[in-house]
Amino acid sequence: MAVMTLKETQQDTMKGRLADILMSISWADLSRDYFGKSGSWLYHKLDGIDGNKKPTGFTVEERYQLKGALVDLSERIRRAADSID
């Protein structure tokens, strides 16, 4: 299992909160499937900076949407695991 070390400034970003699963998820696919946006859009949001290196973050609505996407993905993984005999 890969272990990521985040810089001190990254601890407060969404990326820091999701550090445990960062390497296990295709964030580009999640961005496209659940947000209808590019992978780079989500990567910038996770880092807390936009393409121009200005601070940005998730809106409240986007946070709920990300949470819902992760819950949906976890349920899909659970169903796949349960189908294995």
C-alpha positions in Angstrom: 0.0 0.0 0.0 1.3 3.5 -0.9 1.7 6.0 1.8 1.5 9.7 1.1 3.1 12.4 3.2 1.5 15.8 2.9 3.1 19.1 3.5 1.9 20.9 6.6 0.0 23.4 4.4 -1.9 20.5 2.7 -3.3 19.1 5.9 -6.2 21.6 5.9 -7.2 20.9 2.2 -9.7 18.4 1.1 -6.7 16.4 -0.2 -5.4 16.2 3.3 -8.8 14.9 4.5 -8.9 12.2 1.8 -5.2 11.2 2.1 -6.1 7.6 3.1 -7.8 7.0 -0.3 -6.0 9.3 -2.7 -4.1 6.6 -4.4 -7.0 4.2 -4.6 -9.5 6.2 -6.6 -9.5 7.5 -10.2 -10.3 11.1 -9.4 -10.5 12.0 -13.1 -13.3 9.3 -13.5 -15.0 10.5 -10.3 -14.9 14.1 -11.5 -16.4 13.2 -14.9 -19.0 10.7 -13.7 -20.3 12.6 -10.6 -19.5 16.3 -11.4 -19.5 16.4 -15.2 -16.2 18.2 -15.0 -12.6 17.5 -16.0 -10.1 15.7 -13.8 -8.0 18.9 -13.6 -11.0 20.8 -12.1 -11.2 18.2 -9.3 -7.5 18.0 -8.7 -7.4 21.8 -8.3 -10.3 21.7 -5.9 -8.6 19.0 -3.9 -5.4 21.0 -3.7 -7.3 24.2 -2.7 -5.9 26.2 -5.6 -7.2 27.0 -9.0 -5.3 26.9 -12.3 -3.9 30.4 -11.7 -2.6 29.4 -8.3 -5.3 31.4 -6.4 -7.0 29.9 -3.4 -10.2 28.0 -4.2 -12.2 25.3 -2.5 -15.4 23.4 -2.7 -18.7 25.1 -2.3 -21.1 23.7 0.3 -23.0 22.1 -2.6 -19.8 20.6 -4.1 -18.8 19.1 -0.7 -22.2 17.4 -0.4 -21.8 16.2 -4.0 -18.3 14.8 -3.3 -19.5 13.1 -0.1 -22.4 11.6 -2.1 -20.1 10.4 -4.8 -17.8 8.7 -2.3 -20.7 7.1 -0.5 -22.1 5.8 -3.9 -18.7 4.5 -4.9 -18.3 2.7 -1.5 -21.7 1.1 -2.0 -20.8 0.0 -5.5 -17.6 -1.6 -4.2 -19.5 -3.3 -1.4 -22.0 -4.8 -3.9 -19.1 -6.0 -6.1 -17.4 -7.6 -3.1 -20.6 -9.2 -2.0 -21.0 -10.8 -5.4 -17.8 -12.8 -5.0 -18.5 -16.3 -3.7 
